[in-house]
Amino acid sequence: MTMLTPKPWIDAIAPYVPGRSTTDSGVKAAKLSSNENPLGTAPAVREAFATAAATLDRYPDAGATELRDAIAAHYGLDADRVIHGTGSDEVLHLAAGAFAGLGDEVLFVRYGFSVYPIAARRVGAAPIEAPDVDYATDVDALLAAVTPKTRVVYLANPNNPTGTYLPKDELARLHAGIPADCLFVVDQAYAEYLAPEDDDGAFELAKTASNVLVTRTFSKIFGLAAERIGWGYGPAPVIEAMHKIRAPFNVTTAGQSAAIASLKATDFVEASRVHNAQWLGWMSDEIAKLSNAGLRAVPSKANFLLVLFEGQVSAEEAYTGLMERGFIVRWLPGQGLRHGLRISVGTEAQTRGLIDALREIVGA
């Protein structure tokens, strides 16, 4: 009997594994596995969401016109060149869907965001990993991996799951070496956590270059992870092509209202940025004190740390031990990081508690 089988490139996909939200024992725990905002959501944003949720019987604005206008006004962009998505994940998929296919290659750095190989394989393209330099992006290695088959280059900046960051001059050098017929996608999901002087210049490139797309999300610093709202900005022909395959009505009415309100919640966003800078720095310093136990944190500019376990205690043992003590973090063996844990910055109590638990686990 003939069996129904998926396409071979779909069969080859390793499904996305989200951060866990429950423990093995079922006990309540601090969730530090998905890089959510520990301060929650701004009150005015919750109110905007609740008000808009009263229109459940009507489709949302398929073009998200008010949201795109608000994004454009907030960031100084052209609204017609903004595309909205169900999280920035959808926008990343649209980029591969519009510009790559069978026989093509999609390039990204080793230890890049796990959605990139899925987006590539989903359209039949081959995912290609370029070597890193101590978990950070190696521009020369990426450029060396570009071939005539390369159609899309993804770069997360800051990178997930490493938290590493490519400065403006290096990002410009990378773009200069990418052929004009190849789309350069700069994934800025964590950009709002950067200090102003760390602007990587991607928006300026996207305003003038014909092959640069920048993606962002409302899931992180804006505290709207549950609504899944992302967006991208790029040249008009790129955005037009992506709109052709975008799902209709892909962002809810309440989500659009909440996202617009979140752009006005500047005090909340700044408080979130300040909180993150304080506790990311504190957590990095505390991990450094555990170096005798073989722990090392990769320098991060995001809202999480990648902690490497290079001593007697393995990352898996620490992952299990933290869960037993009420902390859920992200262990990433599927991304070649069996020796690492990605740990989100939490509230002060959560962050202090996690470090206390880690000290106990490694016997420090």
C-alpha positions in Angstrom: 0.0 0.0 0.0 1.3 3.4 -0.9 2.0 5.5 2.2 1.5 9.2 2.6 4.9 10.7 3.4 6.1 14.3 3.9 8.5 15.9 1.5 12.1 14.8 2.4 13.1 18.3 3.3 10.2 18.5 5.8 11.2 15.1 7.2 14.7 16.4 7.8 13.4 19.2 10.1 14.3 19.0 13.8 11.2 20.5 15.5 11.6 23.7 17.5 11.9 22.9 21.2 10.5 25.8 23.4 11.7 26.5 26.9 9.9 24.4 29.5 7.3 26.0 31.7 6.8 23.1 34.1 9.0 20.9 36.3 9.3 17.1 36.2 7.8 17.0 39.7 5.0 19.5 38.9 6.1 21.9 41.6 5.8 25.6 40.9 9.1 27.1 39.7 10.6 30.3 38.4 10.5 30.1 34.6 13.9 31.4 33.3 13.9 29.4 30.1 12.2 31.7 27.5 13.7 35.2 27.9 10.4 36.8 28.9 10.2 40.2 30.6 10.4 39.5 34.4 8.6 42.9 35.0 5.6 41.6 33.1 3.5 44.0 30.9 2.9 47.7 31.3 -0.6 48.4 32.9 -1.7 50.7 30.1 -0.9 47.9 27.6 -2.9 45.4 29.6 -5.8 47.9 29.5 -5.5 48.4 25.8 -5.5 44.6 25.2 -8.6 44.1 27.4 -10.5 46.9 25.7 -9.8 45.6 22.2 -10.5 42.0 23.2 -14.2 42.9 23.3 -14.5 42.7 19.5 -14.1 38.9 19.3 -16.7 38.6 16.6 -14.7 40.7 14.0 -11.6 39.9 12.0 -8.6 42.0 12.8 -7.3 44.5 10.4 -5.4 42.2 7.9 -3.0 45.0 7.0 -2.4 46.1 10.6 -2.4 49.6 9.3 -2.4 51.5 12.7 0.2 49.2 14.1 2.5 49.6 11.1 2.0 53.4 11.2 2.8 53.4 14.9 6.0 51.4 14.4 7.1 53.6 11.6 6.5 56.8 13.6 8.3 55.3 16.7 11.4 54.2 14.8 11.5 56.8 12.0 10.6 54.4 9.2 8.4 54.2 6.1 5.2 52.4 7.1 4.8 51.0 3.6 8.0 49.1 4.2 6.9 47.5 7.5 5.6 44.0 7.5 3.8 42.4 10.5 4.0 38.8 11.6 2.9 36.3 14.2 6.0 36.9 16.2 9.2 37.7 14.3 9.4 34.0 13.7 6.8 34.3 11.0 8.7 37.2 9.4 11.9 35.1 9.4 10.0 32.3 7.7 8.6 34.7 5.2 12.1 35.8 4.3 13.2 32.3 3.4 9.8 31.5 1.8 10.0 34.5 -0.6 13.7 34.2 -1.5 14.9 30.6 -1.1 13.8 27.2 -2.4 15.0 23.8 -3.6 18.7 23.9 -4.5 19.4 27.1 -2.6 21.4 27.6 0.6 20.5 29.6 3.7 23.5 30.7 5.8 23.8 31.5 9.5 26.4 31.2 12.2 26.9 28.1 14.3 24.9 28.5 17.6 22.4 30.7 15.8 18.7 30.9 16.5 17.1 27.5 16.1 14.3 28.8 13.8 16.8 29.5 10.9 17.4 25.8 9.9 13.7 25.2 10.2 12.9 28.2 7.9 15.5 26.9 5.4 14.4 23.3 5.3 10.7 24.3 5.2 11.2 25.7 1.7 13.5 22.9 0.6 16.7 25.0 0.9 19.9 23.7 2.6 20.8 25.2 5.9 24.5 26.0 6.1 26.3 26.8 9.4 29.5 29.0 9.4 32.0 28.4 12.2 31.9 30.7 15.2 34.7 32.4 17.3 34.2 31.4 20.9 30.4 31.3 20.4 30.4 34.7 18.6 29.9 35.6 15.0 32.9 35.2 12.7 32.3 37.6 9.8 35.2 36.1 7.8 33.8 32.6 8.2 30.4 33.7 7.2 31.7 35.4 4.1 33.8 32.4 3.2 30.7 30.2 3.4 28.7 32.3 0.9 28.4 30.5 -2.5 26.5 31.2 -5.7 23.6 29.2 -4.1 23.3 31.4 -1.0 20.0 33.2 -1.1 19.5 34.3 2.5 21.9 35.1 5.4 20.5 35.2 8.9 22.2 37.1 11.7 20.7 37.5 15.2 22.2 40.6 16.9 22.4 40.1 19.8 22.6 36.4 19.1 20.3 33.8 20.6 21.3 31.6 22.4 24.8 33.0 23.0 23.9 36.7 23.7 26.9 37.8 21.7 26.8 41.0 19.6 28.3 42.1 16.3 29.3 45.9 16.4 28.2 48.3 13.7 31.5 48.3 11.7 31.6 44.5 11.6 27.9 44.3 10.6 28.6 46.8 7.7 31.6 44.7 6.6 29.5 41.6 6.6 26.8 43.3 4.5 29.4 44.6 2.1 30.6 41.1 1.3 27.2 39.6 0.8 26.1 39.6 -2.9 23.3 41.9 -3.9 21.1 39.0 -4.9 21.2 37.5 -1.4 18.9 38.7 1.3 20.7 39.8 4.5 18.3 39.4 7.5 19.3 41.1 10.7 17.2 39.6 13.6 17.0 42.2 16.3 14.7 40.4 18.8 16.8 41.7 21.7 17.9 45.1 20.3 15.8 47.1 22.8 18.1 45.8 25.6 21.1 47.5 23.9 22.5 50.8 25.0 22.0 53.6 22.4 25.8 53.6 21.6 25.5 49.9 20.6 23.2 50.5 17.7 24.4 48.1 15.0 23.3 50.4 12.1 21.0 47.7 10.5 18.0 50.1 10.2 20.1 52.6 8.4 21.3 49.9 6.0 17.8 48.7 5.5 16.7 52.2 4.5 19.1 52.4 1.6 20.4 48.9 0.7 18.3 46.7 -1.7 18.9 43.4 0.2 18.7 44.1 4.0 15.7 43.1 6.1 15.5 43.9 9.9 13.2 42.0 12.2 11.9 42.8 15.6 9.5 41.5 18.2 7.1 42.7 20.9 7.7 39.4 22.8 10.7 40.5 24.9 11.1 43.9 26.4 7.5 45.0 25.6 6.1 42.0 27.6 3.7 40.7 24.9 5.1 37.2 24.5 1.6 35.5 24.7 0.3 37.6 21.7 3.1 36.7 19.3 3.6 40.0 17.4 6.7 40.7 15.3 7.6 42.9 12.4 10.2 43.5 9.8 11.5 46.5 7.8 13.2 46.3 4.4 13.2 47.5 0.8 9.7 47.8 -0.8 10.2 44.9 -3.3 11.3 42.6 -0.5 8.3 43.5 1.7 6.0 43.2 -1.2 7.2 39.7 -2.0 6.8 38.6 1.7 3.3 40.0 1.9 2.3 37.7 -0.9 2.8 34.6 1.3 2.0 36.2 4.7 -1.0 34.6 6.4 -4.1 36.8 6.4 -5.3 38.2 9.8 -2.0 37.0 11.4 -2.1 39.4 14.3 -5.2 39.7 16.5 -7.1 42.9 17.1 -6.2 42.9 20.8 -2.6 42.2 20.0 -2.4 45.1 17.5 -3.9 47.5 20.1 -1.6 46.2 22.9 1.5 46.6 20.6 0.6 50.2 19.7 0.1 51.0 23.4 3.4 49.3 24.3 5.3 51.7 22.0 4.0 54.5 24.2 5.0 52.8 27.5 8.4 54.3 27.4 8.8 54.5 31.2 8.1 50.7 31.4 10.5 49.9 28.6 13.3 52.0 30.1 12.7 50.4 33.6 12.9 47.0 31.9 16.2 47.9 30.2 17.7 49.3 33.5 16.6 46.2 35.4 18.1 43.9 32.8 21.4 45.8 32.7 21.7 45.6 36.5 20.9 42.0 37.0 22.6 40.7 33.8 25.8 42.3 35.1 25.3 41.0 38.6 24.6 37.5 37.3 27.7 37.6 35.1 29.9 38.7 38.0 28.5 35.9 40.2 29.1 33.3 37.5 32.7 34.6 37.2 33.2 33.8 40.9 32.3 30.2 40.1 35.1 29.8 37.6 37.0 27.5 39.9 34.1 25.1 39.5 34.4 25.3 35.7 31.6 27.8 35.1 32.0 30.4 32.4 29.4 32.9 31.1 29.6 34.0 27.4 29.5 37.9 27.4 25.9 38.8 26.7 24.1 42.0 25.5 20.7 40.3 25.6 18.4 39.4 28.6 20.0 36.1 29.2 23.3 34.4 29.8 24.8 31.3 28.2 26.6 29.6 31.0 29.2 26.9 30.1 29.9 24.0 32.4 33.6 23.0 31.8 34.3 21.4 35.3 33.1 18.4 37.3 29.4 19.3 37.3 27.8 19.0 33.8 25.2 21.3 32.4 22.7 18.5 32.5 23.3 17.9 36.2 23.0 21.6 36.9 19.8 21.8 34.8 18.2 19.0 36.8 19.5 20.4 40.1 18.1 23.8 39.3 14.7 22.3 38.4 14.7 20.4 41.7 15.3 23.7 43.5 12.6 25.6 41.7 14.3 27.1 38.6 13.6 26.2 35.0 16.3 27.2 32.6 17.2 26.1 29.0 19.5 23.2 28.3 20.3 23.1 24.6 21.8 19.7 23.6 19.9 19.9 20.3 21.9 23.0 19.3 25.3 21.5 20.0 25.4 23.1 23.5 25.1 20.0 25.7 27.7 21.8 28.0 25.7 25.0 28.3 22.6 26.4 30.0 20.8 29.5 28.7 19.5 31.4 31.7 17.1 34.4 31.5 17.4 37.4 33.7 14.6 37.2 36.2 13.3 39.4 39.1 15.9 40.3 41.7 14.6 37.5 44.0 14.6 34.9 41.1 18.1 35.9 40.0 19.6 35.9 43.5 17.9 32.5 44.2 19.2 31.0 41.0 22.8 31.9 41.9 22.4 30.6 45.4 21.1 27.3 43.9 24.0 27.1 41.4 26.5 27.6 44.2 25.0 24.8 46.1 25.0 22.5 43.1 28.6 23.1 42.2 29.7 23.0 45.9 31.0 26.5 46.0 
